[in-house]
Amino acid sequence: MELAKIRSLSDDELLAQEKTSAEQLFRLRFQVSMGQSDGVKKLRELRKEIAQIKTIARERELGVRGAKHELVSTLPAGEAKKATKKAVAKKPSAKKKGAGE
């Protein structure tokens, strides 16, 4: 399944597709271990598909795709502004080590 198709699925469909792919992977692994099938390519494709489905589900859970990340401060409003100004004003000083150290 293509990534665009996976992204277009709803959450319920995504969960159902993950279960279906996992079941197919289980059956194929069983067949390979019994010597009935030589489906190494299909094994790789199924593992990749399951990983993509899980990744997209997690992105949706976290709101990663299309969501803006905002810096949230635990400081009170007035102190957060002061801390930001201090951080911008401070410049890291570079200390040079001498040859004798």
ABEGO torsion letter per residue (X at the ends): XBAAAAAABBAAAAAAAAAAAAAAAAAAAAAAAAGABBBAAAAAAAAAAAAAAAAAAAAAAAGABGBBBBBBBABBAAAAAAAAAAAAABBBBBBBBBAAX
